[in-house]
Amino acid sequence: MEITVGIPAFNEEKNISNIIKELKKIADKIIVCDDGSSDSTGKIAKEMGALVVKHEKNLGYGAAIRSIFLKAREEKSESLITLDSDGQHRIQDIQTVLDPIQNGQSDLVIGSRFLDDSGKNVPGYRKVGIKILTKLANTSLEQNITDSQSGFRGYGKRVIEEITPSESGMGVSNEILIKASKKGFQITEVPIIILYEGDTSSQNPISHGSSVVISTLKFISMEHPLKFYGIPGSIFLTIGLIFLIYTIQLFTETRQILLSSAIIGVSSVTFGAILLMSAVLLYSMVNLIRNKKTNKKFL
């Protein structure tokens, strides 16, 4: 199977040459997305024979992954391995990630930091954050995974052809997983060893976390509108009705209206009703769009 490796890179002139040099020993094609670097990242990659996709300005990790997917699709790649450009991923782990795809056992493979002891080197606060973001992703996946934020992944030909990432930020990792799971692609994990030398991440952890949470919630709401809006709507409606019944009962007994109880009741019922109507409308719209896409495929 032909091996294409994709690297999102931003100001990585110190690392990119060594990574490409090692990758050329095993990869048939190397795609580097120079995401608006102000240094010589793109120039070095091009001189070393990589296919370089240049962003005129920094658009974000997700935008770089999207460009790599589109370029791999254009090149008719049979497989795509993505890894980070900071040197934390071991080149020798590529075959470990690729094996389930080559064997036909998986469509998407995640190099997980938490399947063995390799995760012990992950900074504590990042480990907690990754676990939380992974649990959030698992609420919308057919199978539970351990590391939704790993940038070391393998994609089979069907995933390359059928999934187009849209998120520009760090939420792209969960977006791809949710879309792949929805399409019925087989997702598996393999253990990898991560080479942490301190915390070298250039991404602010709060910005990273909030970006992933917002984008994941957006895709969950699109894929499961009845669950996402309907459950909270039912809870608010129930709470509101309880307060309204209590207010009416109190009025019949004392001829006095408890204003605070009445306000909570009316507000909760109104908000709950809005959520329930939103759930029904979005569910109908999503299914209508899906049916149109399905019909187009068969026409």
BAFI-3210 file (N, C-alpha, C; in Angstrom, 3 decimals, decimal comma, padded with zeros to 6 digits):
// residues 299
n [1|2|3|4|5|6|7|8|9|10|11|12|13|14|15|16|17|18|19|20|21|22|23|24|25|26|27|28|29|30|31|32|33|34|35|36|37|38|39|40|41|42|43|44|45|46|47|48|49|50|51|52|53|54|55|56|57|58|59|60|61|62|63|64|65|66|67|68|69|70|71|72|73|74|75|76|77|78|79|80|81|82|83|84|85|86|87|88|89|90|91|92|93|94|95|96|97|98|99|100|101|102|103|104|105|106|107|108|109|110|111|112|113|114|115|116|117|118|119|120|121|122|123|124|125|126|127|128|129|130|131|132|133|134|135|136|137|138|139|140|141|142|143|144|145|146|147|148|149|150|151|152|153|154|155|156|157|158|159|160|161|162|163|164|165|166|167|168|169|170|171|172|173|174|175|176|177|178|179|180|181|182|183|184|185|186|187|188|189|190|191|192|193|194|195|196|197|198|199|200|201|202|203|204|205|206|207|208|209|210|211|212|213|214|215|216|217|218|219|220|221|222|223|224|225|226|227|228|229|230|231|232|233|234|235|236|237|238|239|240|241|242|243|244|245|246|247|248|249|250|251|252|253|254|255|256|257|258|259|260|261|262|263|264|265|266|267|268|269|270|271|272|273|274|275|276|277|278|279|280|281|282|283|284|285|286|287|288|289|290|291|292|293|294|295|296|297|298|299]
n.u [000,838|000,535|002,122|001,256|002,292|001,183|001,887|001,053|002,323|003,776|005,947|008,258|010,956|013,224|012,785|011,650|013,245|014,715|012,622|011,411|013,577|013,806|011,273|011,310|012,461|010,528|008,080|005,974|004,933|005,127|003,320|003,321|001,739|002,195|001,349|001,016|003,580|006,193|008,813|011,308|009,999|008,237|009,821|012,100|010,906|009,923|012,297|013,340|011,826|009,166|005,569|004,197|001,700|000,647|-000,431|-001,379|-001,673|-001,739|-004,019|-004,861|-004,820|-006,820|-007,536|-005,173|-005,082|-007,326|-006,439|-004,389|-005,858|-007,353|-005,312|-004,178|-006,334|-006,455|-004,056|-004,720|-004,210|-003,614|-003,440|-003,197|-001,092|-001,061|000,959|002,502|004,571|006,529|008,382|007,709|006,517|007,327|009,003|009,215|006,885|004,996|004,440|003,154|000,782|-000,184|-000,584|-003,221|-004,825|-003,642|-004,075|-006,764|-008,393|-009,241|-010,526|-009,804|-007,190|-006,028|-003,203|-002,643|-001,916|-002,484|-002,823|-000,900|002,037|003,085|001,782|002,478|004,339|003,027|002,179|000,509|-001,818|-002,535|-003,116|-005,426|-007,138|-007,214|-008,446|-011,004|-011,934|-011,923|-013,853|-016,075|-016,130|-016,654|-019,336|-020,644|-019,765|-019,666|-018,100|-016,001|-013,080|-009,634|-008,021|-008,789|-007,551|-005,149|-002,700|-001,450|-002,300|-003,864|-005,324|-007,566|-008,247|-011,001|-011,837|-010,299|-011,411|-014,126|-014,494|-014,408|-012,781|-013,997|-013,639|-011,578|-009,962|-008,607|-010,620|-010,984|-010,048|-011,905|-014,090|-013,535|-013,544|-016,223|-017,619|-016,564|-017,426|-020,174|-020,484|-020,018|-017,449|-014,705|-013,075|-010,030|-007,558|-004,053|-001,140|001,233|004,479|005,197|007,333|008,043|009,608|009,614|006,930|006,115|004,148|002,658|000,168|-002,288|-003,616|-006,194|-007,442|-007,254|-008,800|-011,371|-011,962|-012,162|-014,285|-016,457|-016,678|-017,127|-019,542|-021,129|-021,148|-022,256|-024,790|-025,749|-025,734|-027,247|-029,839|-032,312|-031,600|-029,691|-031,002|-033,570|-033,588|-032,579|-034,607|-036,938|-036,375|-036,274|-038,898|-040,369|-039,483|-040,425|-043,223|-043,679|-043,104|-045,080|-047,455|-047,173|-047,329|-049,948|-051,424|-050,774|-051,919|-054,640|-055,092|-054,282|-054,844|-052,800|-050,069|-047,022|-044,434|-041,742|-041,711|-043,604|-042,318|-040,039|-041,327|-042,786|-040,636|-039,031|-040,792|-041,221|-038,584|-038,002|-039,950|-039,101|-036,628|-037,501|-039,041|-037,026|-035,489|-037,157|-037,513|-034,828|-034,142|-035,867|-034,945|-032,261|-032,631|-034,006|-032,057|-030,162|-031,620|-031,907|-029,254|-028,785|-030,590|-029,495|-027,176|-028,093|-029,236]
n.v [-001,193|002,175|004,815|007,830|010,667|013,224|016,473|018,991|022,230|024,936|027,484|025,736|025,382|024,431|021,775|020,507|019,590|017,377|015,639|015,188|014,024|011,557|010,514|010,100|007,673|005,769|006,685|007,179|009,531|012,857|015,241|018,570|020,995|024,245|026,380|029,335|030,127|032,212|031,769|029,699|027,298|026,185|026,529|024,959|022,419|022,086|022,115|019,739|017,892|017,500|017,665|020,732|022,575|025,781|028,136|031,459|032,936|032,264|029,837|027,913|024,723|022,879|023,809|023,305|020,502|019,962|020,937|019,122|016,723|017,285|017,556|014,996|013,553|014,600|013,597|010,992|009,213|006,122|005,655|007,641|009,122|011,141|013,329|015,221|018,178|018,761|016,964|015,147|012,752|009,389|008,190|005,499|004,452|004,699|002,489|000,867|002,250|002,129|-000,567|-001,821|-000,677|-001,500|-004,196|-004,360|-004,177|-001,848|001,485|003,921|004,839|005,483|006,743|006,098|007,662|006,538|003,814|002,269|002,569|004,872|007,259|008,322|010,329|012,542|015,877|016,610|018,345|018,494|015,858|015,459|017,255|016,125|013,689|014,549|015,820|013,633|011,977|013,538|013,390|010,668|010,455|010,698|008,730|005,436|003,589|003,459|005,440|006,134|008,341|011,045|013,299|012,864|013,605|011,873|009,812|007,343|007,049|005,387|004,793|005,182|006,899|009,161|009,915|010,365|012,029|015,385|017,648|020,450|022,167|024,815|025,038|023,368|021,601|019,948|017,355|015,852|016,298|014,841|012,244|011,978|012,278|010,107|007,944|008,237|007,582|004,949|003,930|001,874|002,353|002,228|001,842|002,111|001,533|004,145|005,655|008,637|011,420|013,422|016,357|018,124|020,547|021,229|022,294|024,713|025,639|027,323|025,899|026,434|027,773|025,766|023,693|024,924|025,441|022,846|021,797|023,486|023,052|020,279|020,031|021,357|019,599|017,348|018,318|018,612|016,002|014,583|015,931|015,574|014,348|016,175|018,677|017,938|016,430|018,283|020,177|018,804|018,460|021,138|021,874|020,165|020,997|023,615|023,217|022,018|024,144|025,947|024,564|024,417|027,153|027,777|026,125|027,213|029,732|029,107|028,339|030,490|032,819|034,350|035,274|033,783|035,434|034,894|032,116|031,883|033,253|031,659|029,304|030,055|030,945|028,650|026,804|028,115|028,231|025,504|024,641|025,986|024,737|022,101|022,465|023,364|021,054|019,264|020,655|020,912|018,223|017,396|019,002|018,134|015,436|015,797|017,002|014,935|012,941|014,097|014,136|011,395|010,608|011,928|010,480|008,112|008,817]
n.w [000,000|-000,886|000,858|002,237|003,954|006,044|007,215|009,361|009,678|011,412|011,572|011,897|011,177|012,445|012,983|010,757|008,606|009,586|010,214|007,688|006,370|007,723|007,189|004,433|004,109|004,374|003,389|000,527|-000,444|000,790|002,397|003,238|005,064|005,078|007,336|007,090|007,956|009,285|008,999|007,402|006,910|004,860|002,552|003,079|003,274|000,663|-000,841|000,007|-001,240|-000,553|-000,971|-000,920|000,636|000,762|003,094|003,082|005,370|008,915|009,576|011,316|013,088|012,296|009,747|008,414|008,512|006,951|004,426|003,959|003,759|001,429|-000,455|-000,335|-001,319|-003,888|-004,842|-004,988|-002,877|-001,208|001,450|004,419|006,707|009,492|011,372|014,037|013,730|015,532|016,382|018,377|017,820|017,059|014,230|013,685|014,671|012,753|011,100|012,918|013,301|010,745|010,132|010,875|008,879|006,486|006,747|006,416|008,613|009,763|009,227|010,164|012,233|015,456|017,034|020,176|023,291|025,673|025,962|026,999|029,082|028,006|028,278|030,701|030,613|029,795|030,548|033,627|033,759|031,119|030,570|032,086|030,785|028,181|028,732|029,533|027,177|025,494|026,661|026,130|023,345|023,080|023,702|021,342|019,691|018,239|019,498|022,387|022,851|023,767|023,377|021,986|021,065|019,859|017,448|015,839|013,446|011,313|008,094|005,963|002,419|001,849|003,911|003,355|000,927|001,517|003,731|004,598|006,416|008,313|010,425|011,640|013,823|016,795|017,234|015,112|015,356|016,919|015,272|012,903|013,930|014,807|012,376|010,967|012,529|012,234|009,572|009,665|009,631|010,610|013,602|015,250|017,881|018,507|020,508|021,045|021,448|022,971|022,651|024,949|025,827|028,286|028,335|025,299|023,769|021,681|021,814|023,607|026,504|027,542|025,440|023,523|024,735|024,992|022,322|021,267|022,807|022,101|019,294|019,279|020,690|018,881|016,672|017,875|018,463|015,901|014,916|016,777|017,444|018,811|021,205|022,189|022,423|023,175|025,631|027,683|027,256|028,053|030,762|031,721|031,120|032,789|035,339|035,261|035,129|037,599|039,363|038,516|039,086|041,838|042,413|041,577|043,257|045,750|045,431|045,281|047,876|049,527|048,219|047,308|045,227|044,720|043,660|042,864|042,507|040,476|038,373|037,942|037,178|034,803|033,187|032,983|031,766|029,328|028,251|028,151|026,329|024,036|023,584|023,087|020,771|019,103|018,987|017,594|015,145|014,192|014,023|012,009|009,893|009,610|008,907|006,524|004,915|004,888|003,565|001,062|000,212|000,122|-001,862|-004,070|-004,439|-005,484|-007,813]
ca.u [000,000|001,260|002,059|001,365|002,376|000,824|002,414|000,705|003,521|003,784|007,248|008,974|012,161|014,248|012,471|011,030|014,200|015,008|011,430|011,271|014,689|013,452|010,059|011,609|012,900|009,382|006,886|005,990|004,683|005,091|002,590|003,515|000,924|002,848|000,189|001,335|004,825|006,992|010,190|011,591|009,423|007,765|010,944|012,918|010,127|009,871|013,638|013,605|010,997|007,799|004,502|003,908|000,488|000,982|-001,447|-000,776|-001,668|-001,999|-005,460|-005,156|-004,518|-007,875|-007,426|-004,012|-005,502|-008,238|-005,628|-003,679|-006,857|-007,688|-004,143|-004,077|-007,405|-006,009|-002,972|-005,289|-003,453|-004,270|-003,462|-002,648|-000,675|-000,786|001,706|002,871|005,861|007,415|009,336|007,276|006,072|008,410|008,784|009,074|005,518|004,108|004,000|002,193|-000,490|-000,624|-000,873|-004,649|-005,377|-003,108|-004,687|-008,195|-009,109|-009,702|-010,524|-009,164|-006,400|-005,507|-002,041|-003,062|-000,901|-003,002|-003,065|000,155|002,677|003,674|001,092|002,975|005,149|002,162|001,954|-000,709|-003,002|-002,920|-003,712|-006,797|-007,891|-007,418|-009,436|-012,327|-012,323|-012,175|-015,163|-017,076|-016,202|-017,230|-020,792|-021,208|-019,109|-020,220|-017,196|-015,191|-011,654|-008,878|-007,233|-009,400|-006,770|-003,878|-002,503|-000,809|-003,411|-003,832|-006,616|-007,663|-008,666|-012,406|-011,927|-009,727|-012,328|-015,492|-014,554|-013,739|-012,850|-014,442|-013,193|-010,255|-009,186|-008,235|-011,795|-011,021|-009,776|-013,185|-014,972|-013,247|-014,007|-017,690|-018,060|-016,182|-018,317|-021,497|-020,462|-019,836|-016,061|-014,126|-012,046|-009,274|-006,420|-002,831|-000,278|002,430|005,318|005,320|008,619|007,869|010,751|008,905|005,672|006,519|002,977|002,502|-001,266|-002,779|-004,504|-007,572|-007,933|-007,386|-009,935|-012,633|-012,197|-012,608|-015,599|-017,466|-016,884|-017,703|-020,954|-021,811|-021,374|-023,204|-026,125|-026,173|-025,936|-028,255|-030,596|-033,345|-030,933|-028,965|-031,951|-034,793|-033,446|-032,623|-035,921|-037,882|-036,047|-036,735|-040,367|-040,848|-039,228|-041,348|-044,575|-043,716|-043,203|-046,376|-048,466|-047,015|-047,818|-051,414|-051,940|-050,610|-052,878|-055,976|-055,183|-054,026|-055,179|-051,576|-049,177|-045,590|-043,886|-040,493|-042,080|-044,287|-041,321|-039,242|-042,186|-043,043|-039,365|-038,597|-041,698|-040,946|-037,284|-038,126|-040,735|-038,238|-035,657|-038,189|-039,378|-035,754|-035,097|-037,999|-037,213|-033,489|-034,182|-036,535|-034,069|-031,107|-033,072|-034,338|-030,786|-029,566|-032,393|-031,578|-027,923|-028,917|-031,266|-028,563|-026,214|-028,702|-029,759]
ca.v [000,000|003,441|005,553|009,283|011,250|014,636|017,188|020,405|022,869|026,388|027,924|024,543|025,219|023,714|020,345|019,940|018,882|016,067|014,791|014,784|013,118|010,232|010,039|009,697|006,276|004,858|007,277|007,405|010,960|013,644|016,499|019,518|022,206|025,391|027,164|030,747|030,294|033,412|031,331|028,982|025,950|025,754|026,506|023,785|021,228|021,980|021,767|018,339|017,030|017,346|018,426|021,792|023,384|027,022|029,090|032,794|033,355|031,168|029,560|027,005|023,303|022,222|024,219|022,595|019,110|019,981|021,076|017,852|015,774|017,625|017,257|013,533|013,119|014,987|012,685|009,633|008,444|004,929|005,800|008,917|009,197|012,509|013,442|016,598|018,604|019,192|015,913|014,329|011,448|008,555|007,747|004,035|004,076|004,833|001,161|000,385|002,918|001,757|-002,010|-002,185|-000,225|-002,394|-005,519|-004,270|-004,280|-000,545|002,605|005,056|004,340|006,529|006,414|006,538|007,832|006,033|002,378|001,658|003,501|006,029|008,466|008,820|011,518|013,670|016,769|016,267|019,145|018,130|014,531|015,651|017,895|015,166|012,706|015,193|016,016|012,314|011,537|014,300|012,800|009,326|010,526|010,686|007,681|004,094|002,848|004,342|005,518|006,640|009,541|011,709|014,469|012,478|014,039|010,765|008,993|006,748|007,073|004,589|005,495|005,591|008,063|010,287|010,312|010,683|012,998|016,671|018,425|021,839|022,986|025,412|024,950|022,068|020,739|019,081|015,962|015,236|016,373|013,712|011,012|011,951|012,034|008,746|007,040|008,371|006,898|003,524|003,511|001,182|003,142|001,463|002,529|001,339|002,302|004,801|006,295|010,062|011,921|014,721|016,993|019,260|020,820|022,045|022,702|026,155|025,916|027,635|024,792|026,909|028,013|024,442|023,000|025,585|025,238|021,469|021,638|024,185|022,366|018,951|020,236|021,736|018,414|016,485|018,893|018,361|014,572|014,069|017,091|015,198|014,105|017,360|019,720|017,383|016,048|019,496|020,801|018,063|018,750|022,498|021,886|019,495|021,902|024,747|022,783|021,813|025,461|026,540|023,841|024,873|028,542|027,741|025,514|028,214|030,798|028,629|028,215|031,749|033,938|035,143|034,749|033,820|035,956|034,206|030,788|032,063|033,647|030,460|028,379|030,538|030,984|027,274|026,223|028,773|027,792|024,091|024,519|026,433|023,672|020,962|022,830|023,382|019,661|018,698|021,347|020,541|016,809|017,332|019,602|017,251|014,260|016,227|017,192|013,610|012,232|014,696|013,650|009,977|010,515|012,362|009,401|007,033|009,338]
ca.w [000,000|-000,940|002,122|002,202|005,291|006,069|008,380|009,526|010,231|011,595|012,100|012,355|010,379|013,206|013,047|009,557|007,739|010,175|010,092|006,283|006,075|008,233|006,526|003,060|004,122|004,370|002,770|-000,916|-000,630|002,018|002,223|004,327|004,989|005,715|007,769|007,272|008,717|009,018|008,814|006,147|006,973|003,548|001,609|003,399|002,923|-000,794|-001,309|000,348|-002,074|-000,067|-001,614|000,040|000,504|001,461|003,530|003,113|006,765|009,835|009,634|012,411|012,916|011,534|008,346|007,861|008,300|005,789|003,215|003,778|003,258|000,050|-001,284|-000,402|-002,221|-005,228|-005,208|-004,990|-001,892|-000,694|002,907|004,881|008,101|009,948|012,625|014,350|013,183|016,605|016,712|019,508|017,341|016,543|012,858|013,663|015,050|011,599|010,658|013,916|013,005|009,402|010,014|010,809|007,603|005,457|006,925|006,189|009,882|010,225|008,286|010,846|013,360|016,344|017,847|021,504|024,345|026,938|025,934|027,818|030,007|027,331|028,710|031,983|030,384|029,448|031,691|034,349|033,418|029,760|030,632|032,566|029,713|027,097|029,196|029,507|025,783|024,925|027,163|025,394|022,005|023,177|023,776|019,995|018,913|018,406|020,374|023,220|022,577|024,918|023,065|020,828|020,677|019,250|016,069|015,126|012,986|009,985|007,408|004,758|001,205|001,941|004,792|002,618|-000,145|001,947|004,837|004,392|007,662|008,146|011,555|011,436|015,060|017,334|017,264|013,935|015,750|017,265|014,107|012,015|014,594|014,799|011,000|010,604|013,244|011,626|008,283|009,885|009,472|011,753|014,272|016,231|018,489|018,753|021,418|020,522|022,463|022,715|023,135|025,585|026,487|028,872|027,634|024,153|023,001|021,471|021,922|024,944|026,871|027,700|024,085|022,914|025,321|024,660|020,887|021,060|023,426|021,298|018,013|019,528|021,010|017,637|015,856|018,593|018,292|014,524|014,707|017,708|017,930|019,777|022,482|022,634|022,821|023,732|027,044|028,524|027,124|028,895|032,165|032,039|031,067|033,999|036,473|035,152|035,469|039,061|040,000|038,191|039,869|043,229|042,487|041,472|044,487|046,816|045,187|045,639|049,331|050,247|047,352|047,112|044,196|045,044|042,408|042,477|042,018|039,201|037,367|037,642|036,453|033,438|032,452|032,702|030,774|028,047|027,765|027,817|025,099|022,927|023,333|022,479|019,392|018,362|018,773|016,534|013,884|013,739|013,647|010,705|008,889|009,408|008,156|005,169|004,206|004,676|002,549|-000,232|-000,162|-000,216|-003,147|-005,107|-004,664|-006,247|-009,097]
c.u [000,878|001,054|002,249|001,373|002,082|001,278|001,903|001,866|003,373|005,079|008,043|010,262|013,268|014,038|012,144|012,006|014,514|013,833|011,272|012,362|014,377|012,242|010,327|012,065|011,720|008,165|007,054|005,782|004,630|004,404|002,827|002,590|001,626|001,755|000,579|002,594|005,551|008,462|010,310|011,014|009,039|008,886|011,799|012,199|010,102|011,215|013,963|012,665|009,581|006,819|004,020|002,613|000,695|-000,269|-000,781|-000,735|-002,012|-003,507|-005,839|-004,921|-005,552|-007,820|-006,257|-004,358|-006,440|-007,434|-004,865|-004,635|-007,148|-006,533|-003,971|-005,139|-007,031|-004,921|-003,421|-004,517|-004,262|-004,349|-002,831|-002,325|-000,445|-000,023|002,138|004,292|006,868|008,392|008,940|006,822|007,241|008,067|008,545|007,682|004,542|003,578|002,986|000,815|-001,059|-001,107|-002,362|-005,321|-004,922|-003,750|-006,187|-009,033|-009,723|-009,654|-009,783|-008,462|-005,835|-004,290|-002,279|-001,900|-001,298|-003,373|-001,989|000,792|003,240|003,024|001,601|003,812|004,320|001,968|000,582|-001,940|-003,476|-003,598|-005,171|-007,668|-008,212|-008,483|-010,849|-012,819|-012,633|-013,520|-016,287|-017,246|-016,912|-018,753|-021,436|-020,565|-019,741|-019,383|-016,343|-013,723|-010,960|-008,173|-007,760|-008,554|-005,415|-003,813|-001,848|-001,891|-003,145|-005,229|-006,549|-008,234|-010,110|-012,576|-011,406|-010,724|-013,658|-015,592|-013,754|-013,861|-013,262|-013,972|-011,794|-009,363|-008,912|-009,413|-011,883|-010,809|-011,065|-014,156|-014,785|-013,757|-015,526|-018,211|-017,746|-017,104|-019,713|-021,590|-020,227|-018,421|-015,555|-012,972|-011,354|-008,137|-005,248|-001,950|000,913|003,222|005,510|006,602|008,445|009,177|010,225|007,584|005,965|005,340|002,889|001,057|-001,651|-003,806|-005,960|-008,208|-008,183|-008,647|-011,267|-012,981|-012,747|-014,012|-016,687|-017,746|-017,513|-019,189|-021,749|-022,130|-022,310|-024,628|-026,663|-026,501|-027,066|-029,087|-031,662|-032,750|-030,343|-029,910|-033,165|-034,704|-033,426|-033,988|-036,956|-037,654|-036,554|-038,257|-040,952|-040,673|-040,210|-042,764|-044,731|-043,881|-044,544|-047,504|-048,408|-047,576|-049,346|-052,037|-051,876|-051,634|-054,293|-056,170|-055,101|-054,467|-053,994|-050,705|-047,728|-044,843|-042,645|-040,783|-042,750|-043,298|-040,476|-040,052|-042,390|-041,766|-038,920|-039,471|-041,419|-039,646|-037,323|-038,881|-039,914|-037,229|-036,312|-038,580|-038,122|-035,310|-035,863|-037,663|-035,853|-033,428|-034,801|-035,627|-032,880|-031,492|-033,448|-033,080|-030,137|-030,291|-032,102|-030,221|-027,966|-029,553|-030,347|-027,585|-026,778|-029,269|-028,701]
c.v [001,252|004,223|007,047|009,787|012,738|015,293|018,623|021,113|024,386|026,786|026,758|024,310|024,448|022,198|019,720|019,150|017,490|015,112|014,281|013,790|011,696|009,654|009,528|008,241|005,312|005,382|007,426|008,882|011,638|014,972|017,371|020,705|023,293|026,395|028,598|031,002|031,576|033,060|030,534|027,566|025,424|025,608|025,262|022,513|021,014|021,550|020,300|017,366|016,808|018,123|019,464|022,512|024,620|027,821|030,454|033,367|032,150|030,982|028,608|025,544|022,590|022,553|023,512|021,135|019,014|020,049|019,791|016,792|016,030|017,297|015,744|012,967|013,419|014,040|011,223|008,697|007,259|004,942|007,136|008,807|010,658|012,456|014,883|016,908|019,001|018,116|015,013|012,933|010,680|008,041|006,243|003,564|004,161|003,478|000,567|000,967|002,439|000,308|-002,343|-001,749|-001,154|-003,777|-005,525|-004,349|-002,948|000,478|003,806|004,521|005,524|005,994|006,958|006,600|007,142|004,554|001,610|002,750|004,744|007,331|009,042|010,078|012,743|014,551|016,557|017,024|018,824|016,762|014,628|016,243|016,945|014,148|013,281|015,336|014,682|011,769|012,258|013,722|011,453|009,330|010,451|009,629|006,322|003,251|003,826|004,271|006,143|007,962|010,222|012,855|014,129|012,948|012,981|009,781|008,403|006,722|006,212|005,394|005,996|006,829|009,304|010,825|010,844|011,710|014,242|017,480|019,868|022,751|023,538|025,264|023,525|021,097|019,787|017,621|015,227|015,248|015,162|012,407|010,886|011,643|010,602|007,723|007,059|007,616|005,397|003,027|002,864|002,016|002,269|002,316|001,565|002,172|002,916|005,367|007,745|010,576|013,323|015,171|018,288|019,408|021,771|022,550|024,219|026,585|026,180|026,574|025,213|027,148|026,701|023,756|023,604|025,403|023,852|021,266|022,263|023,440|020,990|019,061|020,593|020,500|017,426|016,995|018,656|016,890|014,014|015,215|016,738|014,990|015,398|018,448|019,152|017,037|017,270|020,183|020,128|018,343|020,134|022,566|021,261|020,384|023,066|024,381|022,555|023,141|026,119|025,876|024,275|026,282|028,578|027,179|026,508|029,330|030,367|028,544|029,566|032,984|034,898|034,449|034,906|034,167|035,190|032,830|030,879|032,397|032,439|029,479|028,781|030,502|029,578|026,609|026,813|028,271|026,319|023,876|024,932|025,350|022,472|021,250|022,865|021,968|019,047|019,320|020,938|019,087|016,654|017,875|018,691|016,036|014,601|016,383|015,840|012,838|012,775|014,209|012,197|009,808|010,908|011,249|008,340|007,496|009,202]
c.w [000,000|000,361|001,862|003,639|005,198|007,356|008,390|010,224|010,289|012,302|012,705|011,563|011,109|013,156|011,698|008,700|008,273|010,030|008,664|005,896|006,524|007,504|005,113|002,970|003,995|003,606|001,266|-001,236|000,732|001,703|003,452|004,095|005,782|006,063|008,114|008,070|008,307|008,835|007,506|006,112|005,594|002,540|001,818|002,969|001,415|-001,364|-001,038|-000,356|-001,594|-000,939|-000,607|-000,331|001,368|001,813|003,658|004,531|007,636|010,019|010,749|012,040|012,046|010,056|007,669|007,578|007,094|004,481|002,914|003,228|001,779|-000,894|-001,431|-001,343|-003,670|-005,745|-005,268|-004,053|-001,384|000,824|003,258|006,361|008,438|011,255|012,807|013,880|014,249|017,067|017,864|019,091|016,728|015,145|012,809|014,085|013,877|011,150|011,622|013,653|011,682|009,292|009,947|009,511|006,489|005,529|006,701|007,445|010,318|009,100|008,856|012,099|014,141|017,079|019,244|022,486|025,633|026,914|026,689|028,675|029,333|027,779|030,009|031,824|030,013|030,681|032,306|033,907|032,002|029,741|031,072|031,460|028,580|027,479|029,122|028,065|025,097|025,382|026,426|023,989|022,041|023,267|022,403|019,096|019,208|019,359|021,163|022,823|023,775|024,654|021,812|020,298|020,065|017,802|015,215|014,727|011,607|009,390|006,148|003,608|001,287|002,822|004,071|001,591|000,361|003,074|004,482|005,673|007,385|009,271|011,300|012,665|015,493|017,406|016,093|014,299|016,094|016,094|013,199|012,622|014,537|013,395|010,572|011,259|012,623|010,308|008,427|009,675|010,759|012,317|015,305|016,785|018,621|019,682|020,694|021,698|022,072|023,363|023,683|026,207|027,115|028,146|026,496|023,338|022,915|021,632|023,370|025,348|027,037|026,340|023,365|023,416|024,921|023,186|020,619|021,611|022,554|019,997|018,202|019,847|019,766|016,804|016,537|018,400|016,885|014,292|015,568|018,286|018,962|021,163|023,046|023,150|023,551|025,204|027,959|028,465|027,999|030,374|032,569|032,055|032,328|035,225|036,467|035,547|036,972|039,785|039,721|038,981|041,332|043,403|042,459|042,750|045,646|046,672|045,595|047,148|050,044|049,479|047,187|046,051|044,657|043,757|041,939|041,891|040,651|038,082|036,947|036,807|035,010|032,601|032,056|031,654|029,392|027,434|027,350|026,521|023,881|022,562|022,640|021,027|018,525|018,035|017,605|015,181|013,328|013,301|012,255|009,601|008,571|008,588|006,727|004,326|003,899|003,586|001,151|-000,723|-000,599|-001,590|-004,302|-005,452|-005,602|-007,584|-010,188]
res [m|e|i|t|v|g|i|p|a|f|n|e|e|k|n|i|s|n|i|i|k|e|l|k|k|i|a|d|k|i|i|v|c|d|d|g|s|s|d|s|t|g|k|i|a|k|e|m|g|a|l|v|v|k|h|e|k|n|l|g|y|g|a|a|i|r|s|i|f|l|k|a|r|e|e|k|s|e|s|l|i|t|l|d|s|d|g|q|h|r|i|q|d|i|q|t|v|l|d|p|i|q|n|g|q|s|d|l|v|i|g|s|r|f|l|d|d|s|g|k|n|v|p|g|y|r|k|v|g|i|k|i|l|t|k|l|a|n|t|s|l|e|q|n|i|t|d|s|q|s|g|f|r|g|y|g|k|r|v|i|e|e|i|t|p|s|e|s|g|m|g|v|s|n|e|i|l|i|k|a|s|k|k|g|f|q|i|t|e|v|p|i|i|i|l|y|e|g|d|t|s|s|q|n|p|i|s|h|g|s|s|v|v|i|s|t|l|k|f|i|s|m|e|h|p|l|k|f|y|g|i|p|g|s|i|f|l|t|i|g|l|i|f|l|i|y|t|i|q|l|f|t|e|t|r|q|i|l|l|s|s|a|i|i|g|v|s|s|v|t|f|g|a|i|l|l|m|s|a|v|l|l|y|s|m|v|n|l|i|r|n|k|k|t|n|k|k|f|l]
***
